[in-house]
Amino acid sequence: MATLLQIKSSIFGDNGNSSKLADQFVQSYLRKNPGTKLVVRDLTTNPLPHLDGQRVGALFSQPESRTPEQQAILDESDALVEELRQAEAVVLGVPMYNFGVPSVLKAYFDHIARAGVTFRYTENGPEGLLEDRPVYILAARGGFYKDTPTDSQAPFLTTFLNFIGLKDLKFIYAEGLNVSEDNKREALAQAADHIERLSA
């Protein structure tokens, strides 16, 4: 059975604009692809710990010296990677906070960026080890940042996802949501139209 993985990262949960847009995409995708299994990872209601020395040590630990606590950390990371591997497509709801991604999303990325597992270093540079698949990124912003020097979010997402092998990235923007109610309505309407065209 094909699987669609939805990742939410808004501090406002299901009420966040990025979550609402991602939900719209999922509904459209499932309608057009009946039989698809939906897996939702909500990083706000179930956040991952941010990396610290203990967790990094666990991820690099050797099996013969690994403690039960380190094994539990490694098992959690392995489960996240396997969940991503099993997804035919990924839907990523991403609000912009202070020019970047939410810290819960960065923590998630830190748990799936594993040398020898999701990427490796070669003589020709790093190589992603995940099989490519579509990643639909619903980017909600209060102001206007797309294609400007102040958009450090989209380049970061592109760099990181490409790094682990995910290169088929499709950005859907809703910008200027805090500028005015008229602009918000227009931006959300345009995003909804883009969603409908991409979710086939």
N, C-alpha and C positions, 0 to 999 in steps of 0.2 A: 504493500500500500504506500502510495506517495505521501510524503510528510511535508507540511509547511510549518516552519519554525517562526514564531512571532516573539520578538524581544522588545519589552517595554522598559523605558528608563525615566519617565517623567516623575518628578516629585509630587505631582498632583494625581498620580495614578490614572485611573480610567477617565478622569475629567481633564487631563492635560490635552492640549491641542495635538501634540504628536501622537498620543495614544488614540485619540478619536480618529485621526487620519489613518493610522495603522489599522484600526478596527474596520474602517471603511474599505481599505484595501483587502483585508482578509475576507470580508463578506463577499466582495466582488470576485475575488480569486476562487473561493470555495463554490460560489454559484456557477462559475465557468469551468471549474474542475471538480465535478462531483466525485465523491469517494476519497478525496484527499483528507488525511488525518491532520488535525491542527494541534500543535504543541505550543503552549504559551509559557515563556519565561519572563516573569515580572520581577525585574531587578529592584523595584522599589518596595514591594511587599515582602520579597525574599532576597535581600541584598547579600552580596558576597563580601567577605572581609577584605579590606584593602591589604595589599602586600606589606609584609614586614619581614624581618630577618628569619623568623621562625618558619613562615610559609615558604619563603624562597629556599631555605635550607631543606625543607621537606620535598620540594619539587626537584631538587638536585641530589637528593639522597640516594645512596646505593642500596639495593635490596638486602644485602647481607647485614647492613648496619641500621636499617630503617626501624624506627620505633613505631608502636601502634598509632601514636598521635600523628606522626608523619605519614603513615600509610593512609589514615583517614583523609588527610589533606590531599594526598595524591589521588585517592579514589574520587574525591569530589571534582577535581580538575579533569580526570579521565572521563567522568560522566558528562561533563560539559562539552568536552571535545567530541565524544561519541554522539551526543545529541545533535551537534552541529553537522557531523559527518552524515547522519541519517536523513538530514533535511534535503529535500529536492530543491527548495527555495527558502529564502530567509526574508522576513519583513522586520525592519528595524525602525522603531519610532524614536526619533532623536530631537529633543528640544535643545536650543542653544542657551547655555548658562555661562555668562561672562566670557563669551567668545569661544567656548569649548564644549565638549560633551559632558554630560552628567558624570559625577565621580563614580556612581554605581556602574555605569557602562565601562568606564576606564578600568574598574576593578575586575569586571567580567573579562575584558580583553587581556588583562594581566594573567588571568587564570587559564586562558586558552592559548597564549603565546608560549609554546613549549618547544625548545630546541630538540630536534630529533623526532618530534611528534607532529607539530603543525608547520614547522619550518626547519631548514637546515642551512648551514653555511657551506658554500662551495668555492672553488677557485674563481668562479665567475660571479661571485656575489651570493646573497641569500636566495633561497629557493623555497617557495611555499609548497607544503605537502598536502594541503587539502584539495580535493577535486573541485574544480570551479563549478559554480552554480549561480543562478540569479540572486542578487541581494538588492531588495527594494528598500530604499532609505527615505523615510518620511521626515523631512527636516522642517521643523516649525521654529520660526524666529519672530521676535517682537519687532525688530527693525529690518532694514534692508542690507544684506551682506553678500548675497550671491555674486560671484565673480568680482569681488573687491578684495583689496589687501587685508581687510579686517575679518574675512572669513577664514579663520584658521581651523574651523571645524571640518569642512568638506575635504581639504587636503589631508588632514590627519586621518580621517576615516578611510580615504582612498589609499593612503600609504600603508596603514595597518592591515586592512583587509587584503590588499594586493600581496603584502608580505607573507601572509599565511596561505595564499593561493586563490583567494576570491577576487576575481577581476571583472566579473560581469555585474557591475554596479549601476543601479538605476536610481538617480536622485529625483525625488518629488518634493518641491519646495512650497511652503506657505510662509510668506514673509510680510513684514509690516503689520503683524497682528495686533500690536499695541499702539499703532499710529492713530487709527481711528476705526470706528465701527464699520464705516463704509469700506475702508481698505481691507478690514478683516473679512467681511462678507465676500468681497471680490477675490481675495487671496484663497479663501477656503473653497470657493466655487471653482476657481481655476485648478486647484489641487485635486478636487473631486473629479473634474474632467480628465486630468492627467492620470489619475488612478484608474478610471474606467478604461482608458486606452491601453494602459500598461498591464493590467491584471489578467489578460487573456491567458 
